[in-house]
Amino acid sequence: MTEFFTGKAYKAKENTVLDPIRISTLLKELNVSNAGKYNLKYAWINLGGWQSWNPCEELEPNKTQPSLKCHLLKQWNHYILFPESHFETSKNIVLGQFVSYIRWENFYLCFVSCGNINDVLPPVQFVFNRHNNTVTYELADKGKEWQTGELQAKIQVFTASSYFECREKLEKLFGSCDKENPNYTSRFDSIQFLGKQPAGWESWYNHYFNINHNLIVDDLKALKETQNLINLGGFEGKNVVFQIDDGWEVALGDWDVRSDRFPQGLDTLADLIEKNSYVPGLWLAPFIIDYRSKTAVEHPDWILRNKHGKPVMAGYNPLWGANFGKMQPSLPGTFFCLDLSNDEVIAHLDSILDKVINKWGFRYIKLDFLYAGMLWGNYKNGGAAYQWFNRAVKTLTSRTQNKDGKPVCYLGCGVPFEPAFNYFPLSRTGCDTFEHWENKLLKRLNWNGRNSAYLNVKDSIGRAMWNKIIFNNDPDVIFIRKENCSLTTKEKELIATVAVLFWKSDYVF
């Protein structure tokens, strides 16, 4: 392995970019013979990925990378684009992030941005130019003023002769294998209470937003009393998660319980889940906010603004954001970012996690839409997004036990991989799945961050190398039911096989 830098650094739209490096130069530095014969035009390129929902696959030679933009809804462009980048995909330009590799048959050239293993550094994008046979490094550091000699990035480049040698070198690099060292600790220690193969039930892919107290209680009873994969698959017991997803909250940004749906509160449900020997789980999206929410109305200064003073859009969801007739700064369905540099915002979010864990009793916390914390804005306290993102996730994941001493863990979803892996040993590693093999409407719109069972399987396979090294991979749910589901038996079996092979899986009935 080698850490290799060359050329000058310069600002491009305020992100730092290094001069291009020829692939042959890198290979010569690594003492590879016949370095000149390896050309990106004939290579397969693994995309790595910026966050959970980014497309990941081995891109075939001469195949254009899936578009990272949605031209119909520009709000969705915030989901999977590397922050503030001025590079775009094309026939000759392929963009990868965090952990990517180039493969010529069984010869691998791997690129790993590893600065966040022991430091807090900006995420890195690898810009592969097939025409020029070069790679360029771009840093998501807009807003950061560097001092002379200050460390900006750590990039490891290494070769391997097989997929499994790549895994072995990644394992060594991320410190996941040094178990003979008496001082060895693992990022995965915090999730050991979930068992060797974490699994469970969650409400989203069957009920979606339409949940209530009685429905959750009925499903909890059915899971306990009927024959199902959890009971029959050896998962019964303390390691099984029972997670309540979106639909319980008053509004996006108002993380209080909807009394019309849950009149007895969520603490009653968490207690009932514990009494049934499951781990109570709950979904939140802490970094985003509905402009109509009470929090947004009472604290407009908590919303992240751009240099023109307008709220920074985080995305679009027809279930969130103002409807027609309700005033807000963008199209209906748009939601916005919180300013993570604001100390009041961090204290507020920390109090929410304290309530969820120590008052309500949830111990498996799914934090979603976390990419929004890396969207740049005119921060109240200046600086760069990656610095404030690190402070926020470090604070929100700081509780490893509840007030009763029971273990607590966190799952990251829609999460930027590189700045978050130290805090989320459990992470979604693909786009949202779907109860149909393909989302035909969004596919026609060429939106490649869409929910899709097909894309989810591709992403899960594309990032399989990371499993139990960087993350305990979460390839999302598998489907058992026949109602409200068009997946064939073979498609369900394929989804289940990928989920089980890559370790962590939820089951939906």
Phi, psi and omega in degrees: 000153176212145168267123191227122176228150175203165176076186184258152173262141178214163179266127175239110188052034174078359165271142176281134179230137176266153176302148180301147177242131178289140179300321179297325178296317177299315183294322176297320178298331179267011176062036177271126179286154181054041184302330184291344184278349183267114186233138181298336180299334185247014185256154167269136185238120174276130190279345184066256174141145179281310179215178189311322189267001178291141174301137176221127179197171167274108183283124182293155176305135178070002176272134180283138178298141176306139182300142179258008181241152172242117185278342180280312180241100183294339177301329181288343180295342178284343186294306194236007175276137174300128190304128173063017181286145175255005177271144177230151179291150176201186178301324184258345183252122177240132183251127175231162181218154170065282179231108179229160174215157174248137183230128168246104187053246182258016179254124185247138169240113190253141178239125182227121172272106191244019183296337183268008174295314182236352182234180172243101185230160181292145174300155184238138172251135176262121181254103182268123180252105183295323183293317182266353182057050183227165170232139177239141178257127176241133182255135176276073188235019180307132181096348179270128175259109185278144174264153180303128178084358181285137180293126182255328182198155169235119182234118177264133176238129179212162178251160176208156182256005178196165176302318185286330174292323174302312179301317181298319180288324175296319180299319178292318182296318183270007174067030183266001189232358187276055187283349175280345177286124182297340179265010183296131170228151183242143173298341184271358181300326185290346181250009182298332181295344178280351180095177185290330179228085181303137180205174178168193180245147171212157195273343196294306194284359173248312184262340185051227188287344190269076179239158176203176185302309185297320179298315180296317180297318179298317180292324177297317179295316181295320179297324182283325192259340183262163172283126180206175185297328179292312180291321184273344185263012178082015182264349184303132178131202191292340186270004183268128180266141172236105192248130173268124184261196185306145178123351181271339191272156177297313179198161174296113185107336174253091188270057171245163188279136173290112184291335179289333179262327183229071185296338179266004180080173180268340178296326177297317179292317179301319178295319179295321177297315177300318181295337176268012174070027174250162177269118181292129180237149181215143179265139170216159174231080195289337188267356183240160188209142172277132183295340180272351185296157178299322180298317180293322181292318184279336184227065181299337179285351177279345182277132179293133181243155174273185184294345178264001179087005179270146180300140179280120179288137179255337181165195184220136174208122184298341178280343182242169178080161184294143173275173176301139183096345177254125184286133171202168189281007180206190182296152176305141181094351180282138172237167194231177184258152168269153178274101185285355175277346183280118182301326179294323178296314180297317178297320178297312180295322178297321179293327177295314179297322177298318178296313182299319185274310190265338177262313182275327174101020179273143186233354174238107189249116177266113179258117191246165178056036185286343177304333183299334178289349178255006177279131186281145174208183179276080188299143178305321183251022176066195176085189185251156184300318186297329179291315180287326176299315181300315179300317183295309184290328176297319179292313186291334181257017186284340182273109179261351174220154174270183184297341179265004178084009179276144185292148180232141175220171188226141173247128175267137178220144189057036192254133173297121189298308191294314181281000189240348192297332179292338185255345183231083176298335171259128179212139168297133183239027175199172176294168175300139175280190187201152179281004173234151184301324181219148174267095191295321182295309183289335174293319178298329178279359179058039177264110188267011169255017186287159170285130187193126177297320180297310181294325179299318178296317178300314180297317182297320177289320181298331181250016181299330181299336184280342192301129179064013174244305178259313176229160159274099192301138172245101179277013178082193193275164167245157187248134178249325191293161176257331181279148177052044183198122182260002181297136177283169178300318180294321178294318177298319180295320179295314178300316181294320180297314178298316181297314182290321179298325184256029155089295190258130182213145171254155180241138179239133185251000000 
